[in-house]
């Protein structure tokens, strides 16, 4: 399993071992032991060594900075790690006789936003960020090698994954509210999907244990609920069991401050705490359906947002 030292990888290793699978975690920041092996996606020799006597690869490693506007350096890093790194891994896997690769992609390969209604695997909107473009290119590569019957592939497209130990936008929002005792109530009508880390892990277990059904398939993985930013703030407030200073911010005010943030960044070439990219995350919809994996592999998300947020609030100091 690549990315063994990351957020998903550390959780997933425990789940897989508890299911009785023999798994070797690969990371470029880990010294090889009985349970881990060194491997660098940009070092083909290390990948050849890591793939020896391996039946299945779970490819969790990647570089994620999914904003639309990025420096050329970050754009290059996305391409190197997410596409070229995956290409190197696939070549090493084929050379060493690996039978199957489970690739952890992202719903962002379907576009940066959706409608208010849930969308499934065949939905496609404009791909903007370098992160999504590099992941889409990696998906295309995997589809190509599977069509040539060189190796079996399964592609999982999770939405935003959250949970204990995560460092994403949801974890930062909870931390901000707990620290500042302020509840910013955004007047939005958007809908977004979320996925608890344990449900992400069980979806991968479902793929591992139902080989025939999942062969060469693509699955969106998400929870059953789609929440607005306002709904999300309400759940955090409920989990905290207190009322802070409620600041209801109309969307037009948010747009004004986002404009100021963008202008500051263009003039001073420095990042601000709030800009149009962050506004998009708060106001745009990203609502998905996991009906396909639920119907075909009998996988179900078990952690609802109320339970997940309560757990997350307790874990963040």
C-alpha positions as protocol buffer text, in pm:
chain_id: "A"
residue {
  index: 1
  type: UNK
  ca { x: 0 y: 0 z: 0 }
}
residue {
  index: 2
  type: UNK
  ca { x: 146 y: 333 z: -106 }
}
residue {
  index: 3
  type: UNK
  ca { x: 105 y: 644 z: 110 }
}
residue {
  index: 4
  type: UNK
  ca { x: 123 y: 435 z: 426 }
}
residue {
  index: 5
  type: UNK
  ca { x: 228 y: 730 z: 642 }
}
residue {
  index: 6
  type: UNK
  ca { x: -55 y: 957 z: 525 }
}
residue {
  index: 7
  type: UNK
  ca { x: -399 y: 1025 z: 675 }
}
residue {
  index: 8
  type: UNK
  ca { x: -579 y: 754 z: 480 }
}
residue {
  index: 9
  type: UNK
  ca { x: -285 y: 514 z: 483 }
}
residue {
  index: 10
  type: UNK
  ca { x: -237 y: 505 z: 859 }
}
residue {
  index: 11
  type: UNK
  ca { x: -606 y: 432 z: 917 }
}
residue {
  index: 12
  type: UNK
  ca { x: -629 y: 183 z: 631 }
}
residue {
  index: 13
  type: UNK
  ca { x: -332 y: -27 z: 743 }
}
residue {
  index: 14
  type: UNK
  ca { x: -507 y: -110 z: 1070 }
}
residue {
  index: 15
  type: UNK
  ca { x: -836 y: -194 z: 897 }
}
residue {
  index: 16
  type: UNK
  ca { x: -673 y: -426 z: 645 }
}
residue {
  index: 17
  type: UNK
  ca { x: -462 y: -606 z: 904 }
}
residue {
  index: 18
  type: UNK
  ca { x: -767 y: -654 z: 1126 }
}
residue {
  index: 19
  type: UNK
  ca { x: -939 y: -822 z: 829 }
}
residue {
  index: 20
  type: UNK
  ca { x: -656 y: -1076 z: 813 }
}
residue {
  index: 21
  type: UNK
  ca { x: -478 y: -950 z: 501 }
}
residue {
  index: 22
  type: UNK
  ca { x: -100 y: -945 z: 485 }
}
residue {
  index: 23
  type: UNK
  ca { x: -13 y: -588 z: 389 }
}
residue {
  index: 24
  type: UNK
  ca { x: 314 y: -404 z: 342 }
}
residue {
  index: 25
  type: UNK
  ca { x: 301 y: -26 z: 377 }
}
residue {
  index: 26
  type: UNK
  ca { x: 516 y: 172 z: 132 }
}
residue {
  index: 27
  type: UNK
  ca { x: 642 y: 521 z: 204 }
}
residue {
  index: 28
  type: UNK
  ca { x: 942 y: 733 z: 112 }
}
residue {
  index: 29
  type: UNK
  ca { x: 959 y: 855 z: 473 }
}
residue {
  index: 30
  type: UNK
  ca { x: 973 y: 507 z: 631 }
}
residue {
  index: 31
  type: UNK
  ca { x: 1271 y: 277 z: 678 }
}
residue {
  index: 32
  type: UNK
  ca { x: 1202 y: -78 z: 556 }
}
residue {
  index: 33
  type: UNK
  ca { x: 1089 y: -325 z: 825 }
}
residue {
  index: 34
  type: UNK
  ca { x: 873 y: -639 z: 833 }
}
residue {
  index: 35
  type: UNK
  ca { x: 559 y: -425 z: 799 }
}
residue {
  index: 36
  type: UNK
  ca { x: 688 y: -136 z: 585 }
}
residue {
  index: 37
  type: UNK
  ca { x: 905 y: -92 z: 281 }
}
residue {
  index: 38
  type: UNK
  ca { x: 1075 y: 212 z: 137 }
}
residue {
  index: 39
  type: UNK
  ca { x: 947 y: 331 z: -197 }
}
residue {
  index: 40
  type: UNK
  ca { x: 950 y: 656 z: -392 }
}
residue {
  index: 41
  type: UNK
  ca { x: 706 y: 707 z: -677 }
}
residue {
  index: 42
  type: UNK
  ca { x: 972 y: 897 z: -870 }
}
residue {
  index: 43
  type: UNK
  ca { x: 1237 y: 624 z: -818 }
}
residue {
  index: 44
  type: UNK
  ca { x: 1156 y: 331 z: -1046 }
}
residue {
  index: 45
  type: UNK
  ca { x: 1420 y: 105 z: -887 }
}
residue {
  index: 46
  type: UNK
  ca { x: 1263 y: 142 z: -542 }
}
residue {
  index: 47
  type: UNK
  ca { x: 922 y: 62 z: -692 }
}
residue {
  index: 48
  type: UNK
  ca { x: 1053 y: -251 z: -865 }
}
residue {
  index: 49
  type: UNK
  ca { x: 1182 y: -371 z: -529 }
}
residue {
  index: 50
  type: UNK
  ca { x: 862 y: -281 z: -344 }
}
residue {
  index: 51
  type: UNK
  ca { x: 643 y: -468 z: -596 }
}
residue {
  index: 52
  type: UNK
  ca { x: 823 y: -801 z: -563 }
}
residue {
  index: 53
  type: UNK
  ca { x: 593 y: -1088 z: -456 }
}
residue {
  index: 54
  type: UNK
  ca { x: 295 y: -850 z: -431 }
}
residue {
  index: 55
  type: UNK
  ca { x: -51 y: -959 z: -542 }
}
residue {
  index: 56
  type: UNK
  ca { x: -244 y: -631 z: -507 }
}
residue {
  index: 57
  type: UNK
  ca { x: -144 y: -265 z: -477 }
}
residue {
  index: 58
  type: UNK
  ca { x: -362 y: -7 z: -301 }
}
residue {
  index: 59
  type: UNK
  ca { x: -234 y: 324 z: -436 }
}
residue {
  index: 60
  type: UNK
  ca { x: -316 y: 590 z: -175 }
}
residue {
  index: 61
  type: UNK
  ca { x: -13 y: 813 z: -223 }
}
residue {
  index: 62
  type: UNK
  ca { x: -56 y: 1147 z: -393 }
}
residue {
  index: 63
  type: UNK
  ca { x: -5 y: 1520 z: -375 }
}
residue {
  index: 64
  type: UNK
  ca { x: -317 y: 1724 z: -305 }
}
residue {
  index: 65
  type: UNK
  ca { x: -355 y: 2100 z: -324 }
}
residue {
  index: 66
  type: UNK
  ca { x: -680 y: 2130 z: -511 }
}
residue {
  index: 67
  type: UNK
  ca { x: -725 y: 2505 z: -559 }
}
residue {
  index: 68
  type: UNK
  ca { x: -782 y: 2634 z: -909 }
}
residue {
  index: 69
  type: UNK
  ca { x: -497 y: 2887 z: -928 }
}
residue {
  index: 70
  type: UNK
  ca { x: -153 y: 2753 z: -841 }
}
residue {
  index: 71
  type: UNK
  ca { x: 212 y: 2827 z: -904 }
}
residue {
  index: 72
  type: UNK
  ca { x: 392 y: 2647 z: -1185 }
}
residue {
  index: 73
  type: UNK
  ca { x: 599 y: 2468 z: -920 }
}
residue {
  index: 74
  type: UNK
  ca { x: 291 y: 2320 z: -753 }
}
residue {
  index: 75
  type: UNK
  ca { x: 140 y: 2233 z: -1090 }
}
residue {
  index: 76
  type: UNK
  ca { x: 458 y: 2043 z: -1177 }
}
residue {
  index: 77
  type: UNK
  ca { x: 454 y: 1861 z: -844 }
}
residue {
  index: 78
  type: UNK
  ca { x: 94 y: 1746 z: -897 }
}
residue {
  index: 79
  type: UNK
  ca { x: 186 y: 1608 z: -1237 }
}
residue {
  index: 80
  type: UNK
  ca { x: 506 y: 1440 z: -1116 }
}
residue {
  index: 81
  type: UNK
  ca { x: 352 y: 1268 z: -813 }
}
residue {
  index: 82
  type: UNK
  ca { x: -3 y: 1197 z: -923 }
}
residue {
  index: 83
  type: UNK
  ca { x: 54 y: 1107 z: -1288 }
}
residue {
  index: 84
  type: UNK
  ca { x: 421 y: 1024 z: -1347 }
}
residue {
  index: 85
  type: UNK
  ca { x: 444 y: 857 z: -1006 }
}
residue {
  index: 86
  type: UNK
  ca { x: 140 y: 644 z: -1086 }
}
residue {
  index: 87
  type: UNK
  ca { x: 285 y: 564 z: -1429 }
}
residue {
  index: 88
  type: UNK
  ca { x: 610 y: 447 z: -1268 }
}
residue {
  index: 89
  type: UNK
  ca { x: 417 y: 236 z: -1019 }
}
residue {
  index: 90
  type: UNK
  ca { x: 205 y: 75 z: -1290 }
}
residue {
  index: 91
  type: UNK
  ca { x: 511 y: -12 z: -1498 }
}
residue {
  index: 92
  type: UNK
  ca { x: 688 y: -163 z: -1197 }
}
residue {
  index: 93
  type: UNK
  ca { x: 375 y: -355 z: -1102 }
}
residue {
  index: 94
  type: UNK
  ca { x: 336 y: -504 z: -1450 }
}
residue {
  index: 95
  type: UNK
  ca { x: 706 y: -596 z: -1462 }
}
residue {
  index: 96
  type: UNK
  ca { x: 681 y: -774 z: -1127 }
}
residue {
  index: 97
  type: UNK
  ca { x: 358 y: -958 z: -1208 }
}
residue {
  index: 98
  type: UNK
  ca { x: 124 y: -771 z: -974 }
}
residue {
  index: 99
  type: UNK
  ca { x: -234 y: -876 z: -1050 }
}
residue {
  index: 100
  type: UNK
  ca { x: -438 y: -575 z: -940 }
}
residue {
  index: 101
  type: UNK
  ca { x: -415 y: -205 z: -856 }
}
residue {
  index: 102
  type: UNK
  ca { x: -676 y: -22 z: -649 }
}
residue {
  index: 103
  type: UNK
  ca { x: -630 y: 348 z: -729 }
}
residue {
  index: 104
  type: UNK
  ca { x: -756 y: 613 z: -488 }
}
residue {
  index: 105
  type: UNK
  ca { x: -860 y: 898 z: -717 }
}
residue {
  index: 106
  type: UNK
  ca { x: -1102 y: 1182 z: -638 }
}
residue {
  index: 107
  type: UNK
  ca { x: -1450 y: 1303 z: -733 }
}
residue {
  index: 108
  type: UNK
  ca { x: -1278 y: 1616 z: -863 }
}
residue {
  index: 109
  type: UNK
  ca { x: -1193 y: 1431 z: -1186 }
}
residue {
  index: 110
  type: UNK
  ca { x: -1565 y: 1477 z: -1263 }
}
residue {
  index: 111
  type: UNK
  ca { x: -1539 y: 1854 z: -1223 }
}
residue {
  index: 112
  type: UNK
  ca { x: -1491 y: 2109 z: -946 }
}
residue {
  index: 113
  type: UNK
  ca { x: -1862 y: 2142 z: -871 }
}
residue {
  index: 114
  type: UNK
  ca { x: -2198 y: 1973 z: -926 }
}
residue {
  index: 115
  type: UNK
  ca { x: -2566 y: 2060 z: -929 }
}
residue {
  index: 116
  type: UNK
  ca { x: -2773 y: 2052 z: -609 }
}
residue {
  index: 117
  type: UNK
  ca { x: -2880 y: 1700 z: -703 }
}
residue {
  index: 118
  type: UNK
  ca { x: -2655 y: 1401 z: -645 }
}
residue {
  index: 119
  type: UNK
  ca { x: -2442 y: 1300 z: -943 }
}
residue {
  index: 120
  type: UNK
  ca { x: -2281 y: 963 z: -1020 }
}
residue {
  index: 121
  type: UNK
  ca { x: -1978 y: 823 z: -1202 }
}
residue {
  index: 122
  type: UNK
  ca { x: -2084 y: 935 z: -1550 }
}
residue {
  index: 123
  type: UNK
  ca { x: -2117 y: 1305 z: -1456 }
}
residue {
  index: 124
  type: UNK
  ca { x: -1859 y: 1537 z: -1613 }
}
residue {
  index: 125
  type: UNK
  ca { x: -1799 y: 1909 z: -1569 }
}
residue {
  index: 126
  type: UNK
  ca { x: -1495 y: 2123 z: -1643 }
}
residue {
  index: 127
  type: UNK
  ca { x: -1174 y: 2010 z: -1471 }
}
residue {
  index: 128
  type: UNK
  ca { x: -986 y: 2316 z: -1348 }
}
residue {
  index: 129
  type: UNK
  ca { x: -726 y: 2235 z: -1080 }
}
residue {
  index: 130
  type: UNK
  ca { x: -387 y: 2077 z: -1151 }
}
residue {
  index: 131
  type: UNK
  ca { x: -469 y: 1821 z: -883 }
}
residue {
  index: 132
  type: UNK
  ca { x: -781 y: 1700 z: -1064 }
}
residue {
  index: 133
  type: UNK
  ca { x: -611 y: 1707 z: -1405 }
}
residue {
  index: 134
  type: UNK
  ca { x: -323 y: 1492 z: -1282 }
}
residue {
  index: 135
  type: UNK
  ca { x: -559 y: 1243 z: -1118 }
}
residue {
  index: 136
  type: UNK
  ca { x: -771 y: 1223 z: -1434 }
}
residue {
  index: 137
  type: UNK
  ca { x: -460 y: 1155 z: -1643 }
}
residue {
  index: 138
  type: UNK
  ca { x: -367 y: 877 z: -1401 }
}
residue {
  index: 139
  type: UNK
  ca { x: -717 y: 731 z: -1430 }
}
residue {
  index: 140
  type: UNK
  ca { x: -689 y: 731 z: -1809 }
}
residue {
  index: 141
  type: UNK
  ca { x: -358 y: 548 z: -1785 }
}
residue {
  index: 142
  type: UNK
  ca { x: -507 y: 281 z: -1560 }
}
residue {
  index: 143
  type: UNK
  ca { x: -807 y: 236 z: -1790 }
}
residue {
  index: 144
  type: UNK
  ca { x: -568 y: 195 z: -2083 }
}
residue {
  index: 145
  type: UNK
  ca { x: -359 y: -79 z: -1919 }
}
residue {
  index: 146
  type: UNK
  ca { x: -669 y: -261 z: -1795 }
}
residue {
  index: 147
  type: UNK
  ca { x: -820 y: -254 z: -2145 }
}
residue {
  index: 148
  type: UNK
  ca { x: -497 y: -412 z: -2272 }
}
residue {
  index: 149
  type: UNK
  ca { x: -536 y: -676 z: -1997 }
}
residue {
  index: 150
  type: UNK
  ca { x: -191 y: -596 z: -1862 }
}
residue {
  index: 151
  type: UNK
  ca { x: -324 y: -560 z: -1507 }
}
residue {
  index: 152
  type: UNK
  ca { x: -662 y: -537 z: -1333 }
}
residue {
  index: 153
  type: UNK
  ca { x: -763 y: -197 z: -1200 }
}
residue {
  index: 154
  type: UNK
  ca { x: -1027 y: -58 z: -968 }
}
residue {
  index: 155
  type: UNK
  ca { x: -1067 y: 319 z: -937 }
}
residue {
  index: 156
  type: UNK
  ca { x: -1227 y: 472 z: -628 }
}
residue {
  index: 157
  type: UNK
  ca { x: -1337 y: 836 z: -635 }
}
residue {
  index: 158
  type: UNK
  ca { x: -1390 y: 954 z: -277 }
}
residue {
  index: 159
  type: UNK
  ca { x: -1538 y: 1291 z: -192 }
}
residue {
  index: 160
  type: UNK
  ca { x: -1396 y: 1496 z: 98 }
}
residue {
  index: 161
  type: UNK
  ca { x: -1265 y: 1250 z: 357 }
}
residue {
  index: 162
  type: UNK
  ca { x: -1268 y: 1365 z: 718 }
}
residue {
  index: 163
  type: UNK
  ca { x: -1191 y: 1218 z: 1058 }
}
residue {
  index: 164
  type: UNK
  ca { x: -946 y: 1204 z: 1347 }
}
residue {
  index: 165
  type: UNK
  ca { x: -601 y: 1300 z: 1228 }
}
residue {
  index: 166
  type: UNK
  ca { x: -722 y: 1474 z: 912 }
}
residue {
  index: 167
  type: UNK
  ca { x: -586 y: 1812 z: 805 }
}
residue {
  index: 168
  type: UNK
  ca { x: -850 y: 1920 z: 555 }
}
residue {
  index: 169
  type: UNK
  ca { x: -1092 y: 2211 z: 537 }
}
residue {
  index: 170
  type: UNK
  ca { x: -1348 y: 2053 z: 771 }
}
residue {
  index: 171
  type: UNK
  ca { x: -1091 y: 1987 z: 1042 }
}
residue {
  index: 172
  type: UNK
  ca { x: -962 y: 2344 z: 1008 }
}
residue {
  index: 173
  type: UNK
  ca { x: -1315 y: 2484 z: 1033 }
}
residue {
  index: 174
  type: UNK
  ca { x: -1385 y: 2289 z: 1353 }
}
residue {
  index: 175
  type: UNK
  ca { x: -1053 y: 2402 z: 1499 }
}
residue {
  index: 176
  type: UNK
  ca { x: -1125 y: 2766 z: 1413 }
}
residue {
  index: 177
  type: UNK
  ca { x: -1468 y: 2759 z: 1579 }
}
residue {
  index: 178
  type: UNK
  ca { x: -1340 y: 2586 z: 1894 }
}
residue {
  index: 179
  type: UNK
  ca { x: -1050 y: 2828 z: 1929 }
}
residue {
  index: 180
  type: UNK
  ca { x: -1229 y: 3154 z: 1853 }
}
residue {
  index: 181
  type: UNK
  ca { x: -1575 y: 3077 z: 1999 }
}
residue {
  index: 182
  type: UNK
  ca { x: -1729 y: 3231 z: 1688 }
}
residue {
  index: 183
  type: UNK
  ca { x: -1987 y: 3062 z: 1468 }
}
residue {
  index: 184
  type: UNK
  ca { x: -1984 y: 3213 z: 1118 }
}
residue {
  index: 185
  type: UNK
  ca { x: -2331 y: 3135 z: 982 }
}
residue {
  index: 186
  type: UNK
  ca { x: -2299 y: 3146 z: 605 }
}
residue {
  index: 187
  type: UNK
  ca { x: -2621 y: 3214 z: 415 }
}
residue {
  index: 188
  type: UNK
  ca { x: -2567 y: 2944 z: 153 }
}
residue {
  index: 189
  type: UNK
  ca { x: -2795 y: 2694 z: -14 }
}
residue {
  index: 190
  type: UNK
  ca { x: -2523 y: 2467 z: -147 }
}
residue {
  index: 191
  type: UNK
  ca { x: -2495 y: 2089 z: -97 }
}
residue {
  index: 192
  type: UNK
  ca { x: -2172 y: 1896 z: -34 }
}
residue {
  index: 193
  type: UNK
  ca { x: -2091 y: 1530 z: 25 }
}
residue {
  index: 194
  type: UNK
  ca { x: -1862 y: 1405 z: 299 }
}
residue {
  index: 195
  type: UNK
  ca { x: -1703 y: 1069 z: 382 }
}
residue {
  index: 196
  type: UNK
  ca { x: -1582 y: 951 z: 721 }
}
residue {
  index: 197
  type: UNK
  ca { x: -1236 y: 793 z: 719 }
}
residue {
  index: 198
  type: UNK
  ca { x: -1370 y: 462 z: 854 }
}
residue {
  index: 199
  type: UNK
  ca { x: -1624 y: 440 z: 569 }
}
residue {
  index: 200
  type: UNK
  ca { x: -1346 y: 505 z: 317 }
}
residue {
  index: 201
  type: UNK
  ca { x: -1153 y: 215 z: 469 }
}
residue {
  index: 202
  type: UNK
  ca { x: -1449 y: -23 z: 459 }
}
residue {
  index: 203
  type: UNK
  ca { x: -1512 y: 63 z: 92 }
}
residue {
  index: 204
  type: UNK
  ca { x: -1158 y: -53 z: 12 }
}
residue {
  index: 205
  type: UNK
  ca { x: -1215 y: -370 z: 214 }
}
residue {
  index: 206
  type: UNK
  ca { x: -1530 y: -429 z: 7 }
}
residue {
  index: 207
  type: UNK
  ca { x: -1325 y: -404 z: -313 }
}
residue {
  index: 208
  type: UNK
  ca { x: -1058 y: -641 z: -176 }
}
residue {
  index: 209
  type: UNK
  ca { x: -1310 y: -904 z: -68 }
}
residue {
  index: 210
  type: UNK
  ca { x: -1534 y: -887 z: -375 }
}
residue {
  index: 211
  type: UNK
  ca { x: -1276 y: -925 z: -648 }
}
residue {
  index: 212
  type: UNK
  ca { x: -1493 y: -1045 z: -935 }
}
residue {
  index: 213
  type: UNK
  ca { x: -1764 y: -782 z: -891 }
}
residue {
  index: 214
  type: UNK
  ca { x: -1524 y: -487 z: -872 }
}
residue {
  index: 215
  type: UNK
  ca { x: -1282 y: -585 z: -1149 }
}
residue {
  index: 216
  type: UNK
  ca { x: -1197 y: -289 z: -1379 }
}
residue {
  index: 217
  type: UNK
  ca { x: -1473 y: -73 z: -1231 }
}
residue {
  index: 218
  type: UNK
  ca { x: -1493 y: 292 z: -1125 }
}
residue {
  index: 219
  type: UNK
  ca { x: -1681 y: 382 z: -807 }
}
residue {
  index: 220
  type: UNK
  ca { x: -1775 y: 709 z: -641 }
}
residue {
  index: 221
  type: UNK
  ca { x: -1741 y: 673 z: -263 }
}
residue {
  index: 222
  type: UNK
  ca { x: -1931 y: 912 z: -36 }
}
residue {
  index: 223
  type: UNK
  ca { x: -2172 y: 928 z: 254 }
}
residue {
  index: 224
  type: UNK
  ca { x: -2546 y: 933 z: 199 }
}
residue {
  index: 225
  type: UNK
  ca { x: -2594 y: 1290 z: 325 }
}
residue {
  index: 226
  type: UNK
  ca { x: -2541 y: 1613 z: 133 }
}
residue {
  index: 227
  type: UNK
  ca { x: -2518 y: 1916 z: 361 }
}
residue {
  index: 228
  type: UNK
  ca { x: -2502 y: 2291 z: 306 }
}
residue {
  index: 229
  type: UNK
  ca { x: -2232 y: 2495 z: 478 }
}
residue {
  index: 230
  type: UNK
  ca { x: -2507 y: 2627 z: 706 }
}
residue {
  index: 231
  type: UNK
  ca { x: -2612 y: 2272 z: 798 }
}
residue {
  index: 232
  type: UNK
  ca { x: -2250 y: 2186 z: 869 }
}
residue {
  index: 233
  type: UNK
  ca { x: -2207 y: 2481 z: 1105 }
}
residue {
  index: 234
  type: UNK
  ca { x: -2527 y: 2378 z: 1285 }
}
residue {
  index: 235
  type: UNK
  ca { x: -2388 y: 2027 z: 1344 }
}
residue {
  index: 236
  type: UNK
  ca { x: -2061 y: 2167 z: 1478 }
}
residue {
  index: 237
  type: UNK
  ca { x: -2258 y: 2399 z: 1709 }
}
residue {
  index: 238
  type: UNK
  ca { x: -2465 y: 2105 z: 1833 }
}
residue {
  index: 239
  type: UNK
  ca { x: -2156 y: 1894 z: 1897 }
}
residue {
  index: 240
  type: UNK
  ca { x: -1998 y: 2178 z: 2095 }
}
residue {
  index: 241
  type: UNK
  ca { x: -2320 y: 2221 z: 2294 }
}
residue {
  index: 242
  type: UNK
  ca { x: -2278 y: 2595 z: 2313 }
}
residue {
  index: 243
  type: UNK
  ca { x: -2372 y: 2910 z: 2130 }
}
residue {
  index: 244
  type: UNK
  ca { x: -2096 y: 3142 z: 2025 }
}
residue {
  index: 245
  type: UNK
  ca { x: -2127 y: 3478 z: 1855 }
}
residue {
  index: 246
  type: UNK
  ca { x: -2348 y: 3407 z: 1557 }
}
residue {
  index: 247
  type: UNK
  ca { x: -2242 y: 3612 z: 1257 }
}
residue {
  index: 248
  type: UNK
  ca { x: -2477 y: 3559 z: 964 }
}
residue {
  index: 249
  type: UNK
  ca { x: -2290 y: 3662 z: 652 }
}
residue {
  index: 250
  type: UNK
  ca { x: -2491 y: 3711 z: 329 }
}
residue {
  index: 251
  type: UNK
  ca { x: -2335 y: 3573 z: 14 }
}
residue {
  index: 252
  type: UNK
  ca { x: -2289 y: 3918 z: -143 }
}
residue {
  index: 253
  type: UNK
  ca { x: -2076 y: 4022 z: 156 }
}
residue {
  index: 254
  type: UNK
  ca { x: -1865 y: 3708 z: 118 }
}
residue {
  index: 255
  type: UNK
  ca { x: -1813 y: 3789 z: -250 }
}
residue {
  index: 256
  type: UNK
  ca { x: -1699 y: 4140 z: -161 }
}
residue {
  index: 257
  type: UNK
  ca { x: -1439 y: 4015 z: 89 }
}
residue {
  index: 258
  type: UNK
  ca { x: -1328 y: 3748 z: -158 }
}
residue {
  index: 259
  type: UNK
  ca { x: -1273 y: 4023 z: -416 }
}
residue {
  index: 260
  type: UNK
  ca { x: -1062 y: 4215 z: -165 }
}
residue {
  index: 261
  type: UNK
  ca { x: -862 y: 3903 z: -90 }
}
residue {
  index: 262
  type: UNK
  ca { x: -799 y: 3834 z: -460 }
}
residue {
  index: 263
  type: UNK
  ca { x: -693 y: 4196 z: -516 }
}
residue {
  index: 264
  type: UNK
  ca { x: -451 y: 4183 z: -222 }
}
residue {
  index: 265
  type: UNK
  ca { x: -293 y: 3863 z: -353 }
}
residue {
  index: 266
  type: UNK
  ca { x: -246 y: 4006 z: -702 }
}
residue {
  index: 267
  type: UNK
  ca { x: -80 y: 4322 z: -570 }
}
residue {
  index: 268
  type: UNK
  ca { x: 133 y: 4183 z: -285 }
}
residue {
  index: 269
  type: UNK
  ca { x: 179 y: 3824 z: -412 }
}
residue {
  index: 270
  type: UNK
  ca { x: 85 y: 3683 z: -71 }
}
residue {
  index: 271
  type: UNK
  ca { x: -192 y: 3442 z: 30 }
}
residue {
  index: 272
  type: UNK
  ca { x: -482 y: 3578 z: 235 }
}
residue {
  index: 273
  type: UNK
  ca { x: -714 y: 3402 z: 479 }
}
residue {
  index: 274
  type: UNK
  ca { x: -1012 y: 3450 z: 245 }
}
residue {
  index: 275
  type: UNK
  ca { x: -1034 y: 3468 z: -135 }
}
residue {
  index: 276
  type: UNK
  ca { x: -1258 y: 3351 z: -419 }
}
residue {
  index: 277
  type: UNK
  ca { x: -1120 y: 2997 z: -403 }
}
residue {
  index: 278
  type: UNK
  ca { x: -1219 y: 2957 z: -40 }
}
residue {
  index: 279
  type: UNK
  ca { x: -1554 y: 3121 z: -115 }
}
residue {
  index: 280
  type: UNK
  ca { x: -1618 y: 2855 z: -380 }
}
residue {
  index: 281
  type: UNK
  ca { x: -1567 y: 2583 z: -119 }
}
residue {
  index: 282
  type: UNK
  ca { x: -1824 y: 2750 z: 106 }
}
residue {
  index: 283
  type: UNK
  ca { x: -2090 y: 2827 z: -153 }
}
residue {
  index: 284
  type: UNK
  ca { x: -2062 y: 2582 z: -444 }
}
residue {
  index: 285
  type: UNK
  ca { x: -2217 y: 2236 z: -445 }
}
residue {
  index: 286
  type: UNK
  ca { x: -2030 y: 1907 z: -465 }
}
residue {
  index: 287
  type: UNK
  ca { x: -2300 y: 1646 z: -410 }
}
residue {
  index: 288
  type: UNK
  ca { x: -2247 y: 1283 z: -514 }
}
residue {
  index: 289
  type: UNK
  ca { x: -2414 y: 943 z: -516 }
}
residue {
  index: 290
  type: UNK
  ca { x: -2247 y: 618 z: -412 }
}
residue {
  index: 291
  type: UNK
  ca { x: -2538 y: 403 z: -530 }
}
residue {
  index: 292
  type: UNK
  ca { x: -2317 y: 203 z: -769 }
}
residue {
  index: 293
  type: UNK
  ca { x: -2074 y: 70 z: -508 }
}
residue {
  index: 294
  type: UNK
  ca { x: -2358 y: 21 z: -260 }
}
residue {
  index: 295
  type: UNK
  ca { x: -2560 y: -187 z: -506 }
}
residue {
  index: 296
  type: UNK
  ca { x: -2276 y: -385 z: -664 }
}
residue {
  index: 297
  type: UNK
  ca { x: -2055 y: -451 z: -361 }
}
residue {
  index: 298
  type: UNK
  ca { x: -2314 y: -421 z: -84 }
}
residue {
  index: 299
  type: UNK
  ca { x: -2105 y: -151 z: 83 }
}
residue {
  index: 300
  type: UNK
  ca { x: -2281 y: 101 z: 304 }
}
residue {
  index: 301
  type: UNK
  ca { x: -2150 y: 414 z: 479 }
}
residue {
  index: 302
  type: UNK
  ca { x: -2216 y: 367 z: 850 }
}
residue {
  index: 303
  type: UNK
  ca { x: -2104 y: 696 z: 1010 }
}
residue {
  index: 304
  type: UNK
  ca { x: -2359 y: 974 z: 969 }
}
residue {
  index: 305
  type: UNK
  ca { x: -2249 y: 1337 z: 977 }
}
residue {
  index: 306
  type: UNK
  ca { x: -2387 y: 1405 z: 1325 }
}
residue {
  index: 307
  type: UNK
  ca { x: -2180 y: 1120 z: 1471 }
}
residue {
  index: 308
  type: UNK
  ca { x: -1873 y: 1205 z: 1264 }
}
residue {
  index: 309
  type: UNK
  ca { x: -1875 y: 1574 z: 1356 }
}
residue {
  index: 310
  type: UNK
  ca { x: -1922 y: 1491 z: 1725 }
}
residue {
  index: 311
  type: UNK
  ca { x: -1618 y: 1260 z: 1712 }
}
residue {
  index: 312
  type: UNK
  ca { x: -1414 y: 1522 z: 1525 }
}
residue {
  index: 313
  type: UNK
  ca { x: -1502 y: 1801 z: 1769 }
}
residue {
  index: 314
  type: UNK
  ca { x: -1388 y: 1587 z: 2063 }
}
residue {
  index: 315
  type: UNK
  ca { x: -1057 y: 1503 z: 1894 }
}
residue {
  index: 316
  type: UNK
  ca { x: -953 y: 1861 z: 1811 }
}
residue {
  index: 317
  type: UNK
  ca { x: -802 y: 2059 z: 2099 }
}
